[in-house]
Amino acid sequence: MRLAAPAERGRANDALMRLLADTLGVERASVRLVAGATSRDKVVEVDGMTLAEVERLLSLRPRKGKG
């Protein structure tokens, strides 16, 4: 995923968590960054969803600028 938020003071991480919550249809509090706060690679935990569910929902999301 690409974000427009700057990578300063956690803004990009917050934007990513909000985007994931909206895309997955869960509350923002259900999405947590568990590793990679200062890295381009992130590990995220979503309460109440399996990895397969998350991957399926993310694969349905249209890609901007592609196609």
N, C-alpha and C positions, 0 to 999 in steps of 0.2 A: 504494500500500500504506500502511496505517496501522500504526504501532508503538506499543506501550505504553512502551517504554524512553525515558527522558528524553534530551533533546538536550543532554547535558552530557558533557564529556570523551570524546566519540566513542561513547558508549553506544548511541545510536540508530543510528549508522552500523554499528557492530558487529552489532547485532541485525538490521539489514537484510541484511547480508552473510550471516549465518547462515541467515536465513529464505530468502533466494534460493538458497543452496547446498542446503538441504533440499528446497525446492520443485523445483529443477532436477535433483536427484539427483547432485550433484557434491560433491567435497571443498570445504571452506571455503576452502582455499588457492587454489582455482581461480577464486574470485570476488574481484575487486578494484574498489575505488572509485577511479576515475581522475579524476573532477572532481565538485565540488559538496560537499565535505566540510562546509562551513558553510551550505549552501543546502538548501532543500526539494527542489530539482531535482538529481538525481544522474545521473552517467554511470558505468555499471558495465561491466566487461569480464569475460567468462566464458571461461576457457580451454577449447578443444575444442568450442565450440558456435557456430553461426551465429546471427545476429540472428533469422532465421526460426524456428529451433529454440527459442530462448528465448521468443519471443513466443507460439509455439504452446503450450508448456508452461505459461506464465503464464496464458494464456487458459483453460486447463482447470482452473485452481485455483478452487475454490468461493469466492465472496465472502461474507464474514460480514456479517450485517445487511442483506443485499440479498435481495429476492425475496419 
